[in-house]
Amino acid sequence: MNIAVIGAQWGDEGKGKIVDFLAKDADLIVRYSGGANAGHTIVHGDKVYKLHLIPSGVIYPGKKVILGTGMVIDPDALFQELETISAQGVQWEGRVFISGRAHLVLPGYKQIDIDIDKKRKKPIGTTGRGIGVTFSQKAMRDGMRLVDIYNPERMALLNEDDRNYLAGFAERLKPMMVDVTSYILHHRPTKLLLEGAQGVLLDLDLGTYPYVSSGYSAAAGAALGAGIGPRDIDGILGVFKAYSTRVGNGPFPTEFVQDRDGDLEHLVREIGHEYGVTTGRPRRCGYLDLVALKYACASNGIDGLVLTHLDVYDSLTSVKACVAYEIDGSETTDFPMGLPELDKAKPVLQEFVGWNSPITGITHFDDLPQAAKDYIAFIEDYTNTAITIVSVGSDRKQTILRREPWTKY
């Protein structure tokens, strides 16, 4: 049984917590995309783990994780992260592996990344981690993979600084390197968990191009990044928040505006701790965009949705969600391809009765307030996709399971 967990919005949906929750029963966790621009936060009681490169499943004791082929890896950032979680009591040695086909972020790429974005007439808002440059080098066939460190002919193509930089990590990286396809083939995990990064709306092909990430965050990328066939994926879970957020520039039809929504953006940002794990930048916040969510479900074959941050709305007497866009006087429920249409799109909002009561201690779905259950039912009907997990807080325990995830859909 192989499950892929993807972001169904613009990233930051809470995938880290959900992967950690599912890791309990997983035999192997493979993160299939992204780089150190991602940020996954995991909370266990009074301990908070912030991950960027390492798969979220590593926090669960004894679980083996692989940084997959579709990732781009900054060696310095990787070992800093490993040192951090080691200091927090996570014994990672012998449990963290890296696909030899994964590409490496070289030191100079980060400044190039920043300089390119500064020169754009309309900056994308890159994190400056060198991710886009690394993917560009990969596409141009000029990149360096992990396995290439041990190939003198490939190393000779680099300048002296880059050669020395990679040589400094060669000894530490070699025992971590695996052929991910062979590893999975020989170990035959009964339950394989595939962890995505960013979200569908930031996917290079499916997202709001050019305001997207440089890799694949969509479900189709899980097979490539894990070195398996697409038929080997048995279920796809799409994680989304009860509202929407976005980091950086780009269209955001449901973004809160002061004149219409008052201080709602500030309230949601502060209660939801909506600040980037990687950059610390405040996230743009807005209403749940059901038009975009339905598009994410359809374009990714999402079998089950995972609703997070529902508790952020606990204090509200009413809740709104976007059910259509108004563009040039006409309404549509289709997610537009072009930026001009998305920039002009005004959200058509539907109002729901709020539950105005705390739900963070609830562990069974039937115990949720009726208003919260009604909100969930409307989302399911609109997207034609069942919500199988509901998160009512940041801790692993604050998770309501509506359907056993390790079963075929």
Secondary structure, DSSP 8 states (H G I E B T S, - for coil): -EEEEEESSSS-SSHHHHHHHHHTT-SEEEE-SB-TT--EEEEETTEEEEESSS-GGGGSTT-EEEE-TTBEE-HHHHHHHHHHHHHTT---TTTEEEETT-EE--HHHHHHHHHHHHHSSS-----SSSHHHHHHHHHTT---BGGGGG-HHHHTTS-HHHHHHHHHHHHHHGGGEE-HHHHHHHH--SSEEEE--S-GGGSTTTSSTTSS-SS--STHHHHHHHT--GGG--EEEEEEESSEEE-SSS--TTB--HHHHTTHHHHHHHHTT-B-TTT--B-EEE-EEHHHHHHHHHHHT--EEEEE-GGGGTT-SEEEEEEEEEETTEEE-S--SSHHHHHH-EEEEEEEE---S--TT--SGGGS-HHHHHHHHHHHHHHT--EEEEE-SSBTTSEEESS-SSS--
